[in-house]
Amino acid sequence: MRFLSVLRKCAREQKRDLWILGLSLAFAPLFVFIYWMFTGGNVTTSYGILVINHDVGITLSDGSNLKSGEEAISAMEVLTFKDGSPILRVKSITDRPAGEKSLRDRDATVLIIIPPDFSQVIAEAQSGETPTTTLEFVGDLTNPYYTVAAVMAITALDSYTVSMTSEYRAVELLETALGGSAARTEFEIYIPGLFVFAVILIMFQAAMMVARDIESGTLQRLKITRLTAFEYLSGTTTWLVLIAVVTILVTFATAAAFGFRSQGALWIAILVGIITSLSIIGVGMIVASFSKTVSQAFVIANFPFGFFMFLSGAAFPVPMGTLFTIAGRDISIVDILPPTHAVAALNKVFTLGVGLDGVIYELCALSLLSVIYFAIGVWLFRRMHLKA
């Protein structure tokens, strides 16, 4: 049957690209395993809560001390999942600006400020009076974890105050939005991720442009001129960066035309996009080093593209554990992915309106990754395609 002949032909042709077949078969199962590590097994997501406790406490008529601020903190700390792991990671601080910086960096989710008269109000409510005080919640309202963490903290604090005051709610809640996060529309919340998505797509252009020179024989002719890998890749990168700049500008102009508003300076966002594109192009060069044809480059490029989109926060947040801490900043495995830092930086610029000093860490991380990926790309390209 001709059907079987075609089937045999497909099988014989596939034997020439068995490793690409293997990658295709392993792609989805690999992500199933990765997401199981992030969300399954014994891993649970806990939310970072910062607390500034101004409560001074009081001495009751029987001589005992009432420190409702400390007791409220304990009420949040005892919230646990079924496996006993804490829901809220509560940390007491004294410096509000430092706490707000942690919120901008997303090292914490909510900052709670307990007023000085907290214990006094609780004691007066116990004696039959009806006083009130205010607990302040500060957070980036565009942070997808903020709502969950705030609700958990409010539940614990409300349970504590009600138990202490016999159902009378003596505490009012004041929500303070960080930066311009309260004024963002749902459309505007998605833009930082889409901005990064536009830059990530440059990887396909980088990988396929180089693979095209390999497949067409252009690279062989260039080798006669004693072209070095660095010269070839740096020239190609310069062209791709120009394309990236145009992509960034067109993406932003389109978003602005539909009502997007940046709280920070546009030039900072463009700088973030350009440095991100350098690291993405470096990854594209690595892909090209393992490709002999344009079709191979396209297939292989889908693998780093999947990691960049689904593990960096560009598409949706992924809970990550901390590997270690440097200078008070938590470092996780996804920090090796350039889009992780790009999304964080653009959220700060677009939503919180930070200046250049607010994204120095992200710019340094992106620059370091660009150097590393580009150096690996040059080394692999020289080894795989420019050997004598």
VOVOMAR-535882 format. One record per residue (C-alpha): x, y, z. Coordinates in Angstrom, 1 decimal, padded with zeros to 4 digits. Example, Ala and Ser with C-alpha at 12.3 -4.5 7.8 and 13.67 -1.06 7.14 Angstrom:
2
<pt x="012.3" y="-004.5" z="007.8"/>
<pt x="013.7" y="-001.1" z="007.1"/>
END
This chain:
388
<pt x="000.0" y="000.0" z="000.0"/>
<pt x="001.2" y="003.5" z="-000.8"/>
<pt x="000.2" y="004.6" z="002.7"/>
<pt x="002.7" y="002.2" z="004.2"/>
<pt x="005.4" y="003.5" z="001.8"/>
<pt x="004.8" y="007.0" z="002.9"/>
<pt x="004.9" y="005.8" z="006.5"/>
<pt x="008.3" y="004.1" z="006.0"/>
<pt x="009.6" y="007.2" z="004.2"/>
<pt x="008.7" y="009.3" z="007.2"/>
<pt x="010.4" y="006.9" z="009.6"/>
<pt x="013.6" y="006.8" z="007.6"/>
<pt x="013.8" y="010.6" z="007.4"/>
<pt x="013.1" y="010.9" z="011.1"/>
<pt x="016.1" y="008.7" z="011.8"/>
<pt x="018.3" y="011.6" z="010.6"/>
<pt x="017.0" y="013.8" z="013.3"/>
<pt x="016.5" y="011.4" z="016.2"/>
<pt x="017.7" y="013.9" z="018.8"/>
<pt x="015.1" y="016.5" z="017.7"/>
<pt x="012.5" y="013.8" z="018.0"/>
<pt x="013.7" y="013.1" z="021.5"/>
<pt x="013.5" y="016.7" z="022.4"/>
<pt x="010.0" y="017.0" z="021.0"/>
<pt x="008.9" y="014.0" z="023.0"/>
<pt x="010.6" y="015.1" z="026.2"/>
<pt x="009.4" y="018.8" z="026.1"/>
<pt x="005.9" y="018.4" z="027.7"/>
<pt x="006.9" y="015.7" z="030.2"/>
<pt x="009.9" y="017.9" z="031.3"/>
<pt x="007.5" y="020.8" z="032.1"/>
<pt x="005.2" y="018.4" z="033.9"/>
<pt x="008.1" y="017.4" z="036.1"/>
<pt x="009.2" y="021.0" z="036.6"/>
<pt x="005.8" y="022.2" z="037.6"/>
<pt x="005.4" y="019.2" z="039.9"/>
<pt x="008.6" y="020.3" z="041.7"/>
<pt x="007.3" y="023.8" z="042.0"/>
<pt x="003.7" y="023.0" z="043.1"/>
<pt x="003.5" y="019.3" z="044.0"/>
<pt x="005.1" y="016.9" z="046.4"/>
<pt x="006.0" y="018.6" z="049.6"/>
<pt x="006.3" y="022.1" z="048.1"/>
<pt x="003.8" y="024.7" z="049.2"/>
<pt x="003.7" y="028.4" z="048.5"/>
<pt x="004.2" y="030.7" z="051.4"/>
<pt x="003.8" y="034.5" z="051.3"/>
<pt x="006.2" y="037.0" z="052.6"/>
<pt x="004.6" y="039.4" z="055.1"/>
<pt x="006.5" y="042.4" z="056.6"/>
<pt x="005.2" y="043.9" z="059.9"/>
<pt x="006.1" y="047.2" z="061.5"/>
<pt x="004.8" y="046.9" z="065.0"/>
<pt x="004.3" y="050.4" z="066.6"/>
<pt x="002.1" y="049.0" z="069.4"/>
<pt x="003.4" y="050.1" z="072.8"/>
<pt x="001.4" y="047.7" z="074.9"/>
<pt x="-000.4" y="048.5" z="078.1"/>
<pt x="-000.5" y="047.3" z="081.7"/>
<pt x="-004.0" y="046.1" z="082.7"/>
<pt x="-005.7" y="046.7" z="086.0"/>
<pt x="-004.7" y="043.3" z="087.3"/>
<pt x="-001.1" y="044.1" z="086.7"/>
<pt x="-000.7" y="041.9" z="083.6"/>
<pt x="000.8" y="043.3" z="080.3"/>
<pt x="-001.2" y="043.3" z="077.1"/>
<pt x="000.9" y="043.4" z="073.9"/>
<pt x="-001.7" y="042.9" z="071.2"/>
<pt x="000.8" y="043.8" z="068.5"/>
<pt x="002.9" y="040.8" z="069.3"/>
<pt x="-000.1" y="038.6" z="069.7"/>
<pt x="-001.5" y="039.6" z="066.4"/>
<pt x="001.9" y="038.7" z="064.7"/>
<pt x="001.7" y="035.3" z="066.4"/>
<pt x="-001.8" y="034.8" z="065.1"/>
<pt x="-000.5" y="035.3" z="061.5"/>
<pt x="002.5" y="033.0" z="062.1"/>
<pt x="000.4" y="030.0" z="063.3"/>
<pt x="-001.5" y="029.9" z="060.0"/>
<pt x="-000.4" y="026.6" z="058.3"/>
<pt x="-001.2" y="024.3" z="055.4"/>
<pt x="-002.4" y="020.8" z="056.1"/>
<pt x="001.2" y="019.6" z="056.0"/>
<pt x="002.1" y="022.0" z="058.8"/>
<pt x="004.2" y="024.4" z="056.6"/>
<pt x="003.5" y="028.1" z="057.2"/>
<pt x="001.2" y="030.0" z="054.9"/>
<pt x="002.7" y="033.4" z="055.9"/>
<pt x="006.4" y="034.1" z="056.4"/>
<pt x="006.2" y="036.9" z="058.8"/>
<pt x="009.2" y="039.2" z="059.4"/>
<pt x="009.3" y="042.2" z="061.7"/>
<pt x="011.0" y="045.3" z="060.5"/>
<pt x="011.3" y="048.9" z="061.6"/>
<pt x="012.1" y="050.8" z="058.4"/>
<pt x="009.1" y="051.5" z="056.2"/>
<pt x="011.1" y="052.7" z="053.1"/>
<pt x="013.1" y="049.5" z="053.3"/>
<pt x="009.9" y="047.5" z="053.5"/>
<pt x="008.4" y="049.3" z="050.5"/>
<pt x="011.6" y="048.5" z="048.6"/>
<pt x="011.2" y="044.8" z="049.4"/>
<pt x="007.6" y="045.1" z="048.0"/>
<pt x="008.9" y="046.7" z="044.8"/>
<pt x="011.5" y="044.0" z="044.4"/>
<pt x="008.8" y="041.4" z="045.2"/>
<pt x="010.9" y="039.9" z="048.0"/>
<pt x="007.8" y="040.4" z="050.1"/>
<pt x="004.1" y="040.6" z="049.3"/>
<pt x="002.4" y="042.8" z="052.0"/>
<pt x="003.6" y="045.3" z="054.5"/>
<pt x="001.4" y="045.6" z="057.6"/>
<pt x="001.7" y="048.6" z="060.0"/>
<pt x="000.3" y="048.1" z="063.5"/>
<pt x="-000.6" y="051.4" z="065.2"/>
<pt x="000.7" y="052.5" z="068.6"/>
<pt x="-002.7" y="052.3" z="070.3"/>
<pt x="-003.5" y="048.8" z="069.2"/>
<pt x="-003.4" y="047.3" z="072.7"/>
<pt x="-005.2" y="050.3" z="074.2"/>
<pt x="-008.1" y="049.9" z="071.8"/>
<pt x="-008.3" y="046.1" z="072.4"/>
<pt x="-008.4" y="046.7" z="076.2"/>
<pt x="-011.1" y="049.4" z="075.9"/>
<pt x="-013.2" y="047.2" z="073.7"/>
<pt x="-013.0" y="044.5" z="076.3"/>
<pt x="-014.3" y="046.9" z="078.9"/>
<pt x="-017.4" y="047.6" z="076.9"/>
<pt x="-016.3" y="050.7" z="075.0"/>
<pt x="-016.4" y="051.1" z="071.2"/>
<pt x="-013.1" y="052.5" z="070.1"/>
<pt x="-011.5" y="051.8" z="066.8"/>
<pt x="-008.0" y="052.0" z="065.3"/>
<pt x="-006.5" y="051.4" z="061.9"/>
<pt x="-004.2" y="048.7" z="060.6"/>
<pt x="-002.5" y="049.7" z="057.4"/>
<pt x="-001.8" y="047.3" z="054.5"/>
<pt x="000.7" y="048.3" z="051.9"/>
<pt x="001.3" y="046.4" z="048.7"/>
<pt x="001.7" y="046.3" z="045.0"/>
<pt x="-001.9" y="045.6" z="043.9"/>
<pt x="-000.7" y="044.3" z="040.6"/>
<pt x="001.3" y="041.5" z="042.3"/>
<pt x="-000.8" y="038.3" z="041.7"/>
<pt x="000.2" y="037.1" z="045.2"/>
<pt x="-000.9" y="040.3" z="047.0"/>
<pt x="-004.6" y="039.5" z="047.2"/>
<pt x="-004.1" y="036.0" z="048.6"/>
<pt x="-001.5" y="037.1" z="051.2"/>
<pt x="-003.6" y="040.1" z="052.2"/>
<pt x="-006.7" y="038.0" z="052.7"/>
<pt x="-004.8" y="035.4" z="054.8"/>
<pt x="-003.3" y="038.1" z="057.0"/>
<pt x="-006.7" y="039.9" z="057.4"/>
<pt x="-008.3" y="036.6" z="058.3"/>
<pt x="-005.8" y="036.0" z="061.0"/>
<pt x="-005.9" y="039.5" z="062.4"/>
<pt x="-009.7" y="039.7" z="062.3"/>
<pt x="-009.9" y="036.3" z="064.2"/>
<pt x="-007.6" y="037.6" z="066.8"/>
<pt x="-009.4" y="041.0" z="067.4"/>
<pt x="-012.8" y="039.3" z="067.4"/>
<pt x="-011.7" y="036.7" z="070.0"/>
<pt x="-010.3" y="039.4" z="072.2"/>
<pt x="-013.3" y="041.8" z="072.0"/>
<pt x="-016.2" y="039.4" z="072.0"/>
<pt x="-017.3" y="039.9" z="068.4"/>
<pt x="-016.8" y="043.7" z="068.4"/>
<pt x="-014.6" y="044.7" z="065.5"/>
<pt x="-012.3" y="047.3" z="066.9"/>
<pt x="-009.9" y="047.5" z="063.9"/>
<pt x="-010.4" y="049.2" z="060.5"/>
<pt x="-008.3" y="048.3" z="057.6"/>
<pt x="-006.5" y="050.9" z="055.4"/>
<pt x="-005.1" y="049.7" z="052.1"/>
<pt x="-002.3" y="051.7" z="050.6"/>
<pt x="-001.3" y="051.0" z="047.1"/>
<pt x="002.4" y="051.0" z="046.2"/>
<pt x="003.1" y="053.5" z="043.4"/>
<pt x="000.4" y="053.6" z="040.8"/>
<pt x="-000.7" y="050.0" z="041.2"/>
<pt x="-004.2" y="050.9" z="042.4"/>
<pt x="-004.9" y="052.8" z="039.2"/>
<pt x="-003.8" y="050.1" z="036.7"/>
<pt x="-006.4" y="048.5" z="034.5"/>
<pt x="-006.3" y="044.7" z="033.8"/>
<pt x="-005.0" y="045.5" z="030.3"/>
<pt x="-002.1" y="047.5" z="031.7"/>
<pt x="-001.2" y="044.8" z="034.1"/>
<pt x="-000.5" y="042.4" z="031.2"/>
<pt x="001.8" y="044.8" z="029.3"/>
<pt x="005.1" y="044.2" z="031.0"/>
<pt x="004.8" y="040.5" z="030.2"/>
<pt x="003.8" y="041.2" z="026.6"/>
<pt x="006.7" y="043.6" z="026.3"/>
<pt x="009.1" y="040.9" z="027.3"/>
<pt x="007.3" y="038.4" z="025.0"/>
<pt x="008.1" y="040.7" z="022.1"/>
<pt x="011.8" y="040.7" z="023.0"/>
<pt x="011.9" y="036.9" z="023.5"/>
<pt x="010.7" y="036.3" z="019.9"/>
<pt x="013.9" y="037.8" z="018.7"/>
<pt x="015.5" y="034.5" z="019.7"/>
<pt x="013.9" y="032.8" z="016.7"/>
<pt x="015.2" y="035.5" z="014.4"/>
<pt x="018.7" y="035.1" z="015.8"/>
<pt x="018.8" y="031.3" z="015.6"/>
<pt x="017.2" y="031.1" z="012.1"/>
<pt x="019.3" y="034.0" z="010.6"/>
<pt x="022.6" y="032.2" z="011.5"/>
<pt x="021.2" y="028.8" z="010.5"/>
<pt x="020.2" y="030.2" z="007.1"/>
<pt x="023.9" y="031.2" z="006.5"/>
<pt x="024.9" y="027.6" z="007.5"/>
<pt x="022.3" y="025.9" z="005.3"/>
<pt x="022.9" y="028.1" z="002.2"/>
<pt x="026.7" y="027.8" z="002.3"/>
<pt x="027.2" y="031.5" z="002.9"/>
<pt x="029.2" y="030.7" z="006.1"/>
<pt x="031.6" y="028.5" z="004.2"/>
<pt x="032.4" y="031.3" z="001.8"/>
<pt x="032.8" y="033.7" z="004.7"/>
<pt x="035.3" y="031.3" z="006.4"/>
<pt x="037.6" y="031.8" z="003.4"/>
<pt x="038.0" y="035.4" z="004.5"/>
<pt x="039.3" y="034.2" z="007.9"/>
<pt x="036.3" y="035.6" z="009.6"/>
<pt x="036.3" y="034.9" z="013.4"/>
<pt x="033.3" y="033.7" z="015.3"/>
<pt x="033.3" y="036.9" z="017.4"/>
<pt x="033.3" y="039.1" z="014.3"/>
<pt x="030.5" y="037.2" z="012.6"/>
<pt x="028.3" y="037.0" z="015.7"/>
<pt x="028.9" y="040.6" z="016.8"/>
<pt x="027.9" y="041.9" z="013.4"/>
<pt x="024.8" y="039.7" z="013.3"/>
<pt x="024.0" y="040.8" z="016.9"/>
<pt x="024.2" y="044.5" z="016.0"/>
<pt x="021.6" y="044.0" z="013.3"/>
<pt x="019.3" y="042.0" z="015.5"/>
<pt x="019.6" y="044.6" z="018.3"/>
<pt x="018.4" y="047.2" z="015.8"/>
<pt x="015.4" y="045.0" z="015.0"/>
<pt x="014.8" y="044.6" z="018.8"/>
<pt x="014.7" y="048.3" z="019.3"/>
<pt x="012.1" y="048.7" z="016.5"/>
<pt x="010.1" y="045.9" z="018.0"/>
<pt x="010.2" y="047.5" z="021.5"/>
<pt x="009.1" y="050.9" z="020.1"/>
<pt x="006.3" y="049.4" z="018.0"/>
<pt x="005.1" y="047.3" z="020.9"/>
<pt x="005.0" y="050.3" z="023.3"/>
<pt x="003.4" y="052.6" z="020.7"/>
<pt x="000.7" y="050.0" z="020.1"/>
<pt x="000.0" y="049.6" z="023.9"/>
<pt x="-000.1" y="053.4" z="024.3"/>
<pt x="-002.6" y="053.7" z="021.4"/>
<pt x="-004.9" y="051.4" z="023.3"/>
<pt x="-004.6" y="053.3" z="026.6"/>
<pt x="-001.5" y="052.0" z="028.3"/>
<pt x="000.2" y="054.5" z="030.6"/>
<pt x="003.7" y="054.1" z="032.0"/>
<pt x="004.3" y="055.4" z="035.5"/>
<pt x="008.0" y="055.6" z="034.9"/>
<pt x="010.4" y="057.0" z="032.2"/>
<pt x="010.0" y="055.2" z="028.8"/>
<pt x="013.8" y="055.4" z="028.2"/>
<pt x="014.4" y="053.2" z="031.2"/>
<pt x="012.0" y="050.6" z="029.8"/>
<pt x="013.7" y="050.7" z="026.4"/>
<pt x="017.1" y="050.3" z="028.1"/>
<pt x="015.8" y="047.2" z="029.9"/>
<pt x="014.4" y="045.8" z="026.6"/>
<pt x="017.7" y="046.4" z="024.7"/>
<pt x="019.9" y="044.7" z="027.4"/>
<pt x="017.3" y="041.8" z="027.6"/>
<pt x="017.5" y="041.4" z="023.8"/>
<pt x="021.3" y="041.0" z="024.0"/>
<pt x="020.9" y="038.0" z="026.3"/>
<pt x="018.1" y="036.6" z="024.2"/>
<pt x="020.2" y="036.9" z="021.1"/>
<pt x="023.0" y="035.1" z="022.9"/>
<pt x="020.7" y="032.2" z="023.6"/>
<pt x="019.7" y="032.3" z="019.9"/>
<pt x="023.3" y="032.0" z="018.9"/>
<pt x="023.7" y="029.0" z="021.2"/>
<pt x="020.7" y="027.4" z="019.4"/>
<pt x="022.2" y="028.1" z="016.0"/>
<pt x="025.4" y="026.4" z="017.1"/>
<pt x="023.5" y="023.1" z="017.3"/>
<pt x="021.6" y="023.7" z="014.0"/>
<pt x="022.5" y="022.9" z="010.4"/>
<pt x="019.2" y="024.0" z="008.8"/>
<pt x="016.6" y="026.7" z="009.4"/>
<pt x="014.0" y="024.1" z="010.3"/>
<pt x="016.3" y="022.6" z="013.0"/>
<pt x="017.0" y="026.0" z="014.4"/>
<pt x="013.2" y="026.7" z="014.7"/>
<pt x="012.5" y="023.5" z="016.4"/>
<pt x="015.3" y="023.7" z="018.9"/>
<pt x="014.6" y="027.4" z="019.7"/>
<pt x="011.2" y="026.4" z="021.0"/>
<pt x="012.8" y="024.8" z="024.1"/>
<pt x="014.5" y="027.9" z="025.5"/>
<pt x="011.4" y="029.8" z="024.4"/>
<pt x="009.2" y="027.6" z="026.5"/>
<pt x="011.5" y="028.0" z="029.6"/>
<pt x="011.5" y="031.8" z="029.1"/>
<pt x="007.8" y="032.1" z="028.8"/>
<pt x="006.6" y="029.7" z="031.4"/>
<pt x="009.2" y="029.8" z="034.1"/>
<pt x="010.2" y="033.5" z="034.1"/>
<pt x="006.9" y="035.1" z="035.1"/>
<pt x="006.4" y="036.6" z="031.6"/>
<pt x="003.2" y="034.6" z="031.1"/>
<pt x="002.1" y="034.0" z="034.7"/>
<pt x="003.8" y="033.8" z="038.1"/>
<pt x="005.5" y="030.6" z="039.2"/>
<pt x="006.3" y="029.9" z="042.9"/>
<pt x="010.0" y="029.5" z="043.3"/>
<pt x="012.1" y="028.4" z="046.2"/>
<pt x="015.1" y="030.3" z="047.3"/>
<pt x="018.5" y="028.7" z="046.6"/>
<pt x="020.6" y="031.2" z="048.6"/>
<pt x="020.6" y="034.9" z="049.5"/>
<pt x="023.1" y="037.6" z="048.4"/>
<pt x="023.0" y="041.0" z="050.1"/>
<pt x="019.5" y="040.3" z="051.4"/>
<pt x="018.2" y="039.3" z="048.0"/>
<pt x="016.7" y="035.9" z="047.5"/>
<pt x="018.2" y="034.0" z="044.5"/>
<pt x="016.2" y="031.2" z="042.8"/>
<pt x="016.9" y="028.9" z="039.9"/>
<pt x="014.9" y="031.0" z="037.5"/>
<pt x="017.3" y="033.9" z="038.0"/>
<pt x="019.4" y="032.3" z="035.2"/>
<pt x="016.6" y="033.2" z="032.8"/>
<pt x="017.0" y="036.8" z="031.5"/>
<pt x="013.2" y="037.4" z="031.2"/>
<pt x="012.8" y="036.9" z="035.0"/>
<pt x="014.8" y="040.1" z="035.6"/>
<pt x="013.2" y="041.9" z="032.6"/>
<pt x="009.6" y="041.3" z="033.9"/>
<pt x="010.6" y="042.5" z="037.4"/>
<pt x="012.3" y="045.7" z="036.0"/>
<pt x="009.4" y="046.5" z="033.7"/>
<pt x="006.8" y="046.1" z="036.5"/>
<pt x="008.8" y="048.5" z="038.6"/>
<pt x="009.1" y="051.1" z="035.8"/>
<pt x="005.6" y="050.8" z="034.2"/>
<pt x="003.5" y="050.2" z="037.4"/>
<pt x="005.5" y="051.6" z="040.3"/>
<pt x="007.2" y="054.5" z="038.5"/>
<pt x="010.7" y="053.8" z="039.8"/>
<pt x="013.8" y="055.5" z="038.4"/>
<pt x="017.0" y="054.1" z="037.1"/>
<pt x="018.3" y="053.5" z="040.6"/>
<pt x="015.3" y="051.2" z="041.3"/>
<pt x="016.3" y="048.7" z="038.5"/>
<pt x="020.1" y="048.7" z="038.9"/>
<pt x="020.0" y="045.1" z="040.2"/>
<pt x="018.0" y="043.9" z="037.3"/>
<pt x="020.1" y="045.7" z="034.7"/>
<pt x="023.3" y="044.3" z="036.3"/>
<pt x="021.8" y="040.8" z="036.2"/>
<pt x="020.7" y="041.1" z="032.6"/>
<pt x="024.2" y="042.5" z="031.6"/>
<pt x="025.9" y="039.6" z="033.3"/>
<pt x="023.7" y="037.0" z="031.6"/>
<pt x="024.2" y="038.7" z="028.2"/>
<pt x="028.0" y="038.4" z="028.6"/>
<pt x="027.7" y="034.8" z="029.7"/>
<pt x="025.3" y="033.7" z="027.0"/>
<pt x="027.1" y="035.5" z="024.2"/>
<pt x="030.5" y="034.1" z="025.3"/>
<pt x="029.0" y="030.6" z="025.3"/>
<pt x="027.5" y="031.2" z="021.9"/>
<pt x="030.8" y="032.4" z="020.4"/>
<pt x="032.6" y="029.4" z="021.9"/>
<pt x="030.1" y="026.9" z="020.6"/>
<pt x="029.8" y="028.5" z="017.2"/>
<pt x="033.5" y="028.5" z="016.7"/>
<pt x="033.7" y="024.9" z="017.8"/>
<pt x="030.7" y="023.6" z="015.8"/>
<pt x="030.9" y="025.7" z="012.6"/>
<pt x="034.2" y="027.5" z="012.2"/>
<pt x="036.7" y="024.7" z="012.8"/>
<pt x="039.2" y="024.3" z="010.0"/>
END
